[in-house]
């Protein structure tokens, strides 16, 4: 288990390393510990070269969509280019919370901010309803969608959010939950997977899900 802001710059990554991209937000230490708990070799790095050279990539994010999008554009957009090239290459990717939201082009939270635009759709805010608490915080049950793969039905995960992904294509929905109304809480297309909830805070269920994902599982 290693943390870095470029420690491996210019050097090849050890085999099967899962790089955790540091966007300056997100509970990186908890993500790193969760990955290690399921047997992954984790490296946290903000270096675009390390991110671009990863075999597997995890992108956590917390806070606001706009702030995380702005982090992609630091240093002339180096991380945006590195993550974009990684996604285009077909290597396994896992996005957590806003790291997942960045797979879409736009969010209602910061409409002027530009995501990665990998998945068609938009990130939307929960609609205010009498008695509905926003943000949605705490444990909630999930249900399998068309892209669930081997992910279990009915598992409970930990949520902290006011916005959620709304994919254009139903076949990109991996999991759904309910908060006032049903909403998508995980997406998948090929080797790209992302969750609105926090698997690193979701105890045994979260670790089980991480262990199933291509971006984490052993080859």
C-alpha angles and dihedrals in degrees: 000000000000137000121207146166090198105326091144096044108144092010128095116254118248112262117279093011115162107214116211108206112225109217092169093261138068130068095284097171092053091048091049092049092049092051091049090049091060092048102263125140101233128198121182112207141162091192112115092210092056091047092048092050096049122121089206129018135201119189116192122185138178135175118035131355091230094054092050091047089051089053088059089058098051116118093021095313095300095151093044090054093044095049092042091053091046092053092046090054094063096240118146116278132183122190123193124203106315088006085066094042089057088068085076125069101233143018131202087227095067107006093183093057118095122223126193096275095217095134123043114239138059141266109246137192122240111261113248111249131171109276095007113130116219123221096048104227132177140026121336136173122247134208129209120258131194093281097045096113109177095345111126123251119237098020120150120229135179118258134190111168149107096201133057138186119266106192118201091218116062089207090068092063111104101169137007134197135178133246110157086327135010115284138178112257102171134032134196137181117167109308092349116098131167139173133204090206125067112255089183088063096040099084117213095354092052093048091048091053093047090051091056097051121100091227091060110022120100117259 
